[in-house]
Amino acid sequence: MKSIYIVIMVMIIYSLKFSEQNKPETLKEFLRSHGIYNDDNVDGYDKFGQNTWYPTLKLMKENAPIECGYNQDLYDRTVSFAVIMNRIYQFVTTTYNDRYTYVDVIMYDRLRERYSTKDKHLHLYDGFRVGVNHIIPETLTMGNFKRRLSDLFYGYPLERKKRLQLSLIWQKYKGFTYFSRLLLCCNRFWLVGEFPSTKDGYSIQENHYYDYHALRPTQSFHLVSLSLGNKALNIIHEDGGDAIKIIDFNITTHISSLCYGRHSTQLLRQISATDTCQYSQTFDTMTKSLIDLIQSFNYGFIIFTDLILVSREKNLLLIVDQNLFRTIDQEFPYKIKDVKDFFQCQRKN
Ligand SMILES: *[C@@H]1O[C@H](CO)[C@@H](O)[C@H](O)[C@H]1NC(C)=O
């Protein structure tokens, strides 16, 4: 009897191995099997299911429809945007009964029909809203996130907006990662969370991680969180410092720094972490002006070729070529725009 069991076990193990080897191997097949096509008209894949970061439009439509993602109230409640493959993700907070605050995401499909690189208009019509906790239930409980978020928004209504930072990225062969950073106290204690998905965007029961981050007692930062497609980074200015640094999500690695152009405050350039900004005008004046500029912004994202930084308080945006963060020492002109001249409710014509 025993040997029959062993034979059956061996057969099962072999058949498992064999089916694993039969998985698609080429990049094209792999991408196709994950609903990622070169043809942008083909979008989503039913097998992903609804509670993933990449449901089909048909499944997305089971969520609450949002006619337009831009009005003053929604703008105030928007924490960040992320653009991935053919989708736009708008993260917003929603407070119920003045007491319980949740993080929702409004998803928009057909990216190409929503952004015009020429006019710099982002058309946020016909989105679908779903609670992030429907995609990742653990976001509510890990580190008591929901209670902490609700208490902070309730207890600090005026400064609630700077308490929460969210990013979403997608990495080939890995899937999506949702990052959250909740400022708990004193401008230096955060609850941070990192929620990776499987390759198909399904986030439940993956290796979620959360922890508490603190700065040294004398440190204080202004932080702009960035969703750069496949990377989540921060632009940081440390109080009293003269550098604008680009730092990883965990705030451990100084990757590079940001400067104005050598001869102009209308240009921006990235320099290596070991370098300092060089200006033809007085260093202090230029530095102070750049710090003032960057401190206006709260979050940033990349859409097509443009990097967008958003200021909630000033209702302004900064738009610059996304190659700014891909090159060292190259200068790029930037534009400042009123948000009303960027977010649009009607269709792109
Ligand atoms: C942040 O730090 C944690 C703990 O060391 C690590 O597991 C995680 O991968 C880091 N995240 C990133 C984006 O580097």
The ligand as an SDF file (V2000), in Angstrom:
LIG
                    3D

 14 14  0  0  0  0  0  0  0  0999 V2000
   11.9420   49.8390    3.0440 C   0  0  0  0  0  0  0  0  0  0  0  0
   12.5370   49.2030    4.1590 O   0  0  0  0  0  0  0  0  0  0  0  0
   12.0180   47.9050    4.4500 C   0  0  0  0  0  0  0  0  0  0  0  0
   12.6620   47.4060    5.7140 C   0  0  0  0  0  0  0  0  0  0  0  0
   14.0400   47.4760    5.6420 O   0  0  0  0  0  0  0  0  0  0  0  0
   12.2590   46.9730    3.2690 C   0  0  0  0  0  0  0  0  0  0  0  0
   11.6870   45.7060    3.5330 O   0  0  0  0  0  0  0  0  0  0  0  0
   11.6110   47.5840    2.0370 C   0  0  0  0  0  0  0  0  0  0  0  0
   11.8610   46.7840    0.9040 O   0  0  0  0  0  0  0  0  0  0  0  0
   12.1200   48.9990    1.7890 C   0  0  0  0  0  0  0  0  0  0  0  0
   11.3690   49.6050    0.7040 N   0  0  0  0  0  0  0  0  0  0  0  0
   11.8980   50.1190   -0.3750 C   0  0  0  0  0  0  0  0  0  0  0  0
   10.9510   50.6420   -1.3940 C   0  0  0  0  0  0  0  0  0  0  0  0
   13.0980   50.2130   -0.5400 O   0  0  0  0  0  0  0  0  0  0  0  0
  1  2  1  0
  1 10  1  0
  2  3  1  0
  3  4  1  0
  3  6  1  0
  4  5  1  0
  6  7  1  0
  6  8  1  0
  8  9  1  0
  8 10  1  0
 10 11  1  0
 11 12  1  0
 12 13  1  0
 12 14  2  0
M  END
$$$$
